[in-house]
Amino acid sequence: MEPDPSSSPAKLTRSEWALLLVLVAVQFTHMVDFVVIMPLGERLMDELSLTETQFGQIVSAYAWAAGLASLVASLVMDRFDRRTVLLTMYAGFALSTLFCGLAPNYELLLVSRTLAGTFGGVAAVALMTIIGDVFPSEKRGRATGAVMSAFAVASILGLPMGLWLADLFGRGAPFIVLAVISAAVWVLGWFRLPHVRGHLDDERGSRVAEFLAVVREPNHLRAFVFSFFLVLGSMTVATFVGPYLVSVNGWRERDLAVIYFVAGICTLVSMAYVGRLADRVHRRWLFTIIGFGALLAALLISNLPPGPLWVATLVLSVFMVFASCRIIPAQALLLGAAAPRVRGAFLSLNTSVQHAATGLAPLIAASLVSRDAQGHLIGFPLVGLASAGTAAVALVLAWFVRPATEPTIVIVEPQHDAPTPQAEPKATAV
């Protein structure tokens, strides 16, 4: 259901903000765990005697494990209390992150990253399912924006803090500290997260039958394809932005840190605004406008000539703002695309699709770029074209994803001033 532009959006209550605080904290730790491994690459390869291929496997293991775990979780996600799923998976994530910090060699680090991706990926699905079940349609834009902004905060704080801790205390320190923070967030979630069990009242068939029903639903299939091209449209060009800027300008990692820090702040501020805007205006039009901006920004940054640092900072900030902000209305559309009784399975499958796109994007980009005789990166404009092309497909597909028509489930047994259950009106055609 699209928000009514003629009416003021309903305000988030104090208890809803308290719930969002927990969910944002969970998403923040999950995103920091995902991104902090990359700037530690040189240190890990040196201290653990890793090859570039082994380090790449450690990084990719997280995404592939999260995608596979989400696929398996789609068979059982909707048969449990949402709160139980989130807390159980998040506990496994915290322990796996601790193991990452303690791993003494390549083999154990690879296993630990695989486990972290498995638990963290399913926890992220459970988190978004709670948003879809708890918050009515007119509030989902702000709720989604708040949670999605955790990525920008992770980029601003997670990367420099991880490098600082590793420099002071060694390669495992960032993961150990993150595990301690995650444990504290888990305790907070135990007291603040409500039970979400209304979907359990629906009569259910076999797990395989439900899985096939979710997969065969035409609207779900359209949503999956839309989600795939949505991620592919940004990750393809984002994979080689850093190496490209270093190649054409001869910059060092400290210069990239400045660029990403500023871009992260711009993204955080803009996502907060777009989250509120998504509850005021037509979400498909909002996605179309921002998505078109992301398409142009991908072409711009992939053709950026050598220049001063501030120009690259400005262009990358524009790209990150548009690429990140379009996710907010897109995610609000996806949350409403499935009926509540199968929303967990739908989002689990959708997460698998997104991780598949995340894994495929670097392969596409790598096949289009190469090095010249001087070692300069060439072919990046082709990556920009590929990114823009897939982003254009997502712009079209967004108009074919329809809202589900079932009313939203209610929350039972809320704990500690949890948000008041609200029923969502039946969706209308857009």
Phi, psi and omega per residue, in radians:
M1 nan 2.229 3.134
E2 -1.422 2.547 3.076
P3 -1.152 2.652 3.125
D4 -1.529 1.964 -3.084
P5 -1.100 -0.392 -3.081
S6 -1.397 -0.207 -3.101
S7 -2.038 2.673 3.110
S8 -1.313 2.396 -3.136
P9 -1.174 2.525 3.113
A10 -1.107 2.429 -3.122
K11 -1.372 2.564 3.043
L12 -1.262 2.342 3.133
T13 -1.354 2.949 3.130
R14 -1.086 -0.703 -3.139
S15 -1.195 -0.577 3.088
E16 -1.190 -0.679 3.068
W17 -1.133 -0.648 3.113
A18 -1.110 -0.729 3.092
L19 -1.126 -0.757 3.131
L20 -1.064 -0.624 3.125
L21 -1.034 -0.740 3.113
V22 -1.142 -0.819 -3.113
L23 -1.114 -0.685 3.096
V24 -1.119 -0.712 3.127
A25 -1.101 -0.713 3.093
V26 -1.096 -0.814 -3.124
Q27 -1.154 -0.637 3.134
F28 -1.075 -0.849 -3.142
T29 -1.125 -0.652 3.107
H30 -1.097 -0.766 -3.105
M31 -1.253 -0.661 3.096
V32 -1.070 -0.749 3.127
D33 -1.065 -0.598 -3.111
F34 -1.280 -0.706 -3.008
V35 -1.634 -0.383 -2.996
V36 -1.246 -0.382 -3.115
I37 -1.161 -0.527 -3.015
M38 -1.219 -0.835 3.111
P39 -1.218 -0.200 3.087
L40 -1.556 0.120 -3.035
G41 -0.978 -0.876 -3.110
E42 -1.059 -0.746 -3.130
R43 -1.154 -0.769 -3.133
L44 -1.126 -0.748 -3.141
M45 -1.136 -0.594 -3.134
D46 -1.321 -0.853 -3.029
E47 -1.344 -0.535 3.134
L48 -1.799 0.078 -3.137
S49 0.965 0.855 -3.134
L50 -1.568 2.563 2.956
T51 -1.471 2.911 3.101
E52 -1.066 -0.649 3.124
T53 -1.124 -0.742 3.125
Q54 -1.128 -0.706 3.098
F55 -1.125 -0.709 3.080
G56 -1.053 -0.647 3.106
Q57 -1.164 -0.654 3.108
I58 -1.121 -0.724 3.138
V59 -1.195 -0.804 -3.064
S60 -1.292 -0.421 -3.124
A61 -0.994 -0.628 -3.123
Y62 -1.084 -0.867 -3.078
A63 -1.179 -0.779 -3.124
W64 -1.141 -0.680 3.118
A65 -1.149 -0.713 3.123
A66 -1.111 -0.711 3.131
G67 -1.152 -0.772 3.139
L68 -1.166 -0.727 3.131
A69 -1.111 -0.678 3.111
S70 -1.134 -0.639 3.108
L71 -1.114 -0.799 3.117
V72 -1.147 -0.697 -3.105
A73 -1.111 -0.441 -3.135
S74 -1.079 -0.364 3.138
L75 -1.322 -0.435 -3.002
V76 -2.254 -0.135 -3.011
M77 -0.947 -0.709 -3.035
D78 -1.503 0.155 3.125
R79 -1.811 0.123 -3.129
F80 -2.320 2.758 3.000
D81 -1.010 2.302 -3.118
R82 -1.019 -0.688 -3.128
R83 -1.081 -0.754 -3.141
T84 -1.087 -0.756 -3.140
V85 -1.089 -0.823 -3.086
L86 -1.110 -0.831 -3.100
L87 -1.164 -0.661 3.132
T88 -1.164 -0.839 -3.133
M89 -1.173 -0.633 -3.123
Y90 -1.212 -0.588 3.054
A91 -1.108 -0.754 3.078
G92 -1.101 -0.644 3.097
F93 -1.106 -0.783 -3.132
A94 -1.075 -0.759 3.123
L95 -1.147 -0.726 3.138
S96 -1.116 -0.672 3.098
T97 -1.126 -0.681 3.061
L98 -1.067 -0.738 3.111
F99 -1.086 -0.606 3.092
C100 -1.059 -0.686 -3.140
G101 -1.252 -0.457 -3.096
L102 -1.699 -0.165 -3.062
A103 -1.067 2.199 -3.082
P104 -1.607 -0.165 -3.075
N105 -2.628 3.087 -3.079
Y106 -1.057 -0.790 -3.041
E107 -1.090 -0.824 -3.117
L108 -1.250 -0.572 3.085
L109 -1.171 -0.694 3.108
L110 -1.097 -0.760 3.106
V111 -1.114 -0.727 -3.124
S112 -1.137 -0.713 3.110
R113 -1.176 -0.619 3.087
T114 -1.115 -0.766 3.117
L115 -1.143 -0.710 3.127
A116 -1.087 -0.711 3.086
G117 -1.157 -0.672 3.135
T118 -1.076 -0.956 -3.107
F119 -1.246 -0.726 -3.120
G120 -1.151 -0.658 3.132
G121 -1.122 -0.772 3.127
V122 -1.209 -0.638 3.091
A123 -1.073 -0.694 3.120
A124 -1.128 -0.653 3.084
V125 -1.134 -0.805 3.140
A126 -1.058 -0.656 3.122
L127 -1.069 -0.859 -3.128
M128 -1.183 -0.548 3.089
T129 -1.130 -0.682 3.099
I130 -1.092 -0.723 3.096
I131 -1.056 -0.789 -3.135
G132 -1.113 -0.574 -3.099
D133 -1.499 -0.613 -3.020
V134 -1.506 -0.759 -3.028
F135 -1.635 2.261 3.088
P136 -1.182 2.912 -3.016
S137 -0.969 -0.691 -3.059
E138 -1.261 -0.104 3.120
K139 -2.032 -0.084 -3.029
R140 -1.209 -0.512 3.130
G141 -1.079 -0.830 3.131
R142 -1.193 -0.701 3.129
A143 -1.111 -0.772 3.122
T144 -1.140 -0.732 3.127
G145 -1.054 -0.710 3.131
A146 -1.108 -0.763 -3.126
V147 -1.225 -0.745 -3.118
M148 -1.174 -0.435 3.121
S149 -1.164 -0.247 3.108
A150 -1.053 -0.503 3.103
F151 -1.139 -0.734 3.117
A152 -1.142 -0.723 3.119
V153 -1.123 -0.679 3.104
A154 -1.096 -0.652 3.117
S155 -1.209 -0.616 -3.103
I156 -1.330 -0.792 -3.036
L157 -1.766 -0.704 -3.012
G158 -1.115 -0.805 -3.091
L159 -1.143 -0.944 3.141
P160 -1.141 -0.647 3.131
M161 -1.160 -0.686 3.108
G162 -1.092 -0.764 3.113
L163 -1.142 -0.673 3.140
W164 -1.140 -0.787 3.134
L165 -1.139 -0.713 3.130
A166 -1.132 -0.645 -3.138
D167 -1.178 -0.623 -3.101
L168 -1.457 -0.719 -2.946
F169 -2.157 -0.029 3.115
G170 1.903 2.966 -2.996
R171 -1.089 -0.514 -3.081
G172 -1.447 -0.240 -3.046
A173 -1.031 -0.776 -3.136
P174 -1.019 -0.682 -3.111
F175 -1.276 -0.666 3.125
I176 -1.147 -0.776 3.109
V177 -1.110 -0.722 3.128
L178 -1.120 -0.648 3.097
A179 -1.118 -0.694 3.103
V180 -1.132 -0.763 3.103
I181 -1.096 -0.726 3.131
S182 -1.092 -0.662 3.103
A183 -1.102 -0.696 3.105
A184 -1.150 -0.697 3.112
V185 -1.149 -0.650 3.110
W186 -1.059 -0.757 3.105
V187 -1.083 -0.758 3.096
L188 -1.059 -0.732 3.123
G189 -1.132 -0.608 3.119
W190 -1.026 -0.640 -3.099
F191 -1.564 -0.435 -3.003
R192 -1.852 -0.427 -3.079
L193 -1.318 2.326 3.089
P194 -1.454 2.763 2.965
H195 -1.280 2.358 3.111
V196 -2.176 1.708 -2.986
R197 -2.205 0.019 -3.062
G198 -1.017 -0.549 -3.133
H199 -1.207 -0.279 -3.135
L200 -1.327 -0.241 -3.129
D201 -1.315 -0.301 -3.112
D202 -1.268 2.472 3.077
E203 -1.224 2.362 -3.030
R204 -2.190 2.617 3.037
G205 -1.696 -2.657 3.131
S206 -1.261 2.781 -3.136
R207 -1.098 -0.726 -3.129
V208 -1.145 -0.701 3.136
A209 -1.111 -0.733 3.117
E210 -1.161 -0.698 3.115
F211 -1.052 -0.826 -3.135
L212 -1.129 -0.614 3.121
A213 -1.124 -0.699 3.110
V214 -1.158 -0.743 -3.097
V215 -1.191 -0.623 -3.056
R216 -1.435 -0.246 -3.130
E217 -1.116 2.101 -3.070
P218 -0.987 -0.706 -3.132
N219 -1.147 -0.631 3.085
H220 -1.133 -0.746 -3.141
L221 -1.082 -0.733 3.089
R222 -1.085 -0.694 3.131
A223 -1.140 -0.697 3.138
F224 -1.116 -0.781 -3.141
V225 -1.127 -0.739 3.082
F226 -1.014 -0.814 -3.120
S227 -1.101 -0.683 -3.141
F228 -1.069 -0.873 -3.124
F229 -1.255 -0.472 3.087
L230 -1.057 -0.860 -3.125
V231 -1.243 -0.743 -3.123
L232 -1.061 -0.590 -3.095
G233 -1.145 -0.411 3.131
S234 -1.876 -0.677 -3.059
M235 -1.220 -0.476 -3.119
T236 -1.066 -0.865 -3.118
V237 -1.410 -0.536 -3.105
A238 -1.142 -0.471 -3.087
T239 -1.039 -0.681 -3.034
F240 -1.974 0.267 3.112
V241 -1.077 -0.860 -3.129
G242 -1.051 -0.949 3.112
P243 -1.020 -0.602 -3.135
Y244 -1.175 -0.793 -3.136
L245 -1.126 -0.675 3.082
V246 -1.138 -0.706 -3.082
S247 -1.156 -0.786 -3.046
V248 -1.427 -0.348 -3.076
N249 -2.042 -0.218 -3.116
G250 1.242 0.426 -3.117
W251 -1.333 2.946 3.105
R252 -1.952 3.084 -3.087
E253 -1.052 -0.582 -3.126
R254 -1.128 -0.561 3.094
D255 -1.220 -0.725 3.096
L256 -1.110 -0.616 3.128
A257 -1.059 -0.703 3.109
V258 -1.124 -0.785 -3.111
I259 -1.070 -0.846 -3.101
Y260 -1.216 -0.546 3.099
F261 -1.118 -0.853 3.133
V262 -1.133 -0.759 3.132
A263 -1.086 -0.653 3.114
G264 -1.131 -0.712 3.106
I265 -1.113 -0.786 3.112
C266 -1.054 -0.708 3.141
T267 -1.145 -0.735 -3.134
L268 -1.069 -0.809 -3.128
V269 -1.132 -0.772 -3.090
S270 -1.209 -0.611 -3.139
M271 -1.166 -0.612 3.087
A272 -1.098 -0.698 3.134
Y273 -1.224 -0.785 -3.123
V274 -1.140 -0.596 3.089
G275 -1.028 -0.737 3.085
R276 -1.226 -0.676 -3.115
L277 -1.131 -0.571 -3.115
A278 -1.140 -0.332 3.083
D279 -1.653 0.043 -3.102
R280 -1.990 -0.497 -3.010
V281 -2.151 3.025 3.115
H282 -1.133 2.071 -2.991
R283 -1.196 -0.593 3.138
R284 -1.189 -0.687 3.091
W285 -1.195 -0.665 3.101
L286 -1.088 -0.788 3.099
F287 -1.094 -0.716 -3.117
T288 -1.076 -0.780 -3.116
I289 -1.154 -0.862 -3.117
I290 -1.187 -0.684 3.131
G291 -1.109 -0.632 3.089
F292 -1.171 -0.641 3.059
G293 -1.099 -0.691 3.104
A294 -1.133 -0.662 3.103
L295 -1.056 -0.832 3.132
L296 -1.149 -0.669 -3.133
A297 -1.139 -0.621 3.098
A298 -1.118 -0.718 3.093
L299 -1.158 -0.652 -3.110
L300 -1.180 -0.858 -3.054
I301 -1.255 -0.483 3.132
S302 -1.363 -0.191 3.092
N303 -2.050 0.336 -3.089
L304 -1.252 2.142 3.136
P305 -1.408 2.983 3.068
P306 -0.988 2.477 -3.102
G307 -3.005 -3.061 -3.119
P308 -1.221 2.824 -3.084
L309 -1.072 -0.652 -3.062
W310 -1.179 -0.542 3.112
V311 -1.178 -0.809 3.111
A312 -1.099 -0.675 3.104
T313 -1.079 -0.753 3.130
L314 -1.121 -0.815 -3.077
V315 -1.173 -0.769 3.120
L316 -1.140 -0.623 3.092
S317 -1.095 -0.744 3.112
V318 -1.082 -0.777 -3.137
F319 -1.086 -0.831 -3.104
M320 -1.152 -0.654 3.130
V321 -1.099 -0.879 -3.114
F322 -1.207 -0.750 -3.113
A323 -1.136 -0.644 -3.123
S324 -1.396 -0.729 -3.058
C325 -1.202 -0.498 3.121
R326 -1.177 -0.364 3.128
I327 -1.152 -0.520 -3.058
I328 -1.135 -0.998 3.082
P329 -1.133 -0.557 3.113
A330 -1.122 -0.774 -3.132
Q331 -1.179 -0.631 3.080
A332 -1.097 -0.665 3.072
L333 -1.133 -0.752 -3.112
L334 -1.178 -0.638 3.126
L335 -1.081 -0.561 -3.126
G336 -1.610 0.003 -3.052
A337 -1.385 -0.313 -3.100
A338 -2.060 2.555 3.066
A339 -1.160 2.600 -3.078
P340 -0.954 -0.627 -3.062
R341 -1.164 -0.356 3.129
V342 -2.147 0.255 -3.062
R343 -1.111 -0.662 3.129
G344 -1.085 -0.813 3.122
A345 -1.114 -0.737 3.139
F346 -1.060 -0.852 -3.114
L347 -1.188 -0.555 3.064
S348 -1.101 -0.820 3.101
L349 -1.128 -0.678 3.134
N350 -1.114 -0.675 3.087
T351 -1.107 -0.693 3.088
S352 -1.067 -0.727 3.115
V353 -1.099 -0.745 -3.125
Q354 -1.154 -0.689 3.107
H355 -1.191 -0.569 3.056
A356 -1.100 -0.729 3.086
A357 -1.143 -0.663 3.111
T358 -1.104 -0.667 3.109
G359 -1.299 -0.551 -3.107
L360 -1.377 -0.571 -3.060
A361 -0.984 -0.832 3.116
P362 -1.098 -0.557 3.118
L363 -1.166 -0.718 3.102
I364 -1.118 -0.830 -3.123
A365 -1.085 -0.747 -3.111
A366 -1.118 -0.533 3.140
S367 -1.299 -0.262 -3.076
L368 -1.807 -0.245 -3.118
V369 -1.920 2.787 3.102
S370 -2.757 -3.127 3.128
R371 -2.008 2.446 3.059
D372 -1.502 -3.026 -3.075
A373 -1.105 -0.499 3.132
Q374 -1.534 0.015 3.132
G375 1.512 0.143 3.132
H376 -1.397 2.506 3.127
L377 -1.324 2.205 3.119
I378 -2.193 2.760 3.132
G379 1.624 0.008 -3.114
F380 -1.132 -0.566 3.044
P381 -1.003 -0.568 3.080
L382 -1.164 -0.627 3.067
V383 -1.102 -0.697 3.095
G384 -1.076 -0.695 3.095
L385 -1.133 -0.736 3.108
A386 -1.097 -0.728 3.119
S387 -1.115 -0.790 3.139
A388 -1.129 -0.669 3.133
G389 -1.117 -0.794 3.121
T390 -1.201 -0.592 3.080
A391 -1.143 -0.624 3.106
A392 -1.146 -0.666 3.083
V393 -1.076 -0.717 3.120
A394 -1.106 -0.622 3.116
L395 -1.055 -0.691 -3.140
V396 -1.280 -0.779 -3.066
L397 -1.140 -0.477 -3.133
A398 -1.002 -0.520 -3.093
W399 -1.413 -0.072 3.125
F400 -1.857 -0.054 3.094
V401 -1.560 2.093 -3.057
R402 -1.887 2.665 3.085
P403 -1.290 2.582 3.043
A404 -1.210 2.755 -3.046
T405 -1.794 -0.154 3.120
E406 -1.305 2.555 3.039
P407 -1.208 2.648 -3.135
T408 -1.200 2.560 3.106
I409 -1.191 2.940 3.083
V410 -1.887 2.792 3.112
I411 -1.573 2.389 3.076
V412 -2.006 2.643 3.129
E413 0.917 1.000 3.078
P414 -1.137 2.602 -3.118
Q415 -2.079 2.441 2.956
H416 0.915 1.079 3.054
D417 1.033 0.745 3.111
A418 -1.233 2.821 -3.120
P419 -0.977 2.481 3.125
T420 -1.208 2.311 3.138
P421 -1.017 2.415 3.101
Q422 -2.332 2.374 3.107
A423 -1.565 2.449 3.137
E424 -1.636 2.289 3.104
P425 -1.135 2.768 3.138
K426 -1.075 2.507 -3.078
A427 -1.267 2.640 3.072
T428 -2.020 2.716 -3.131
A429 -1.156 2.510 -3.135
V430 -1.831 nan nan
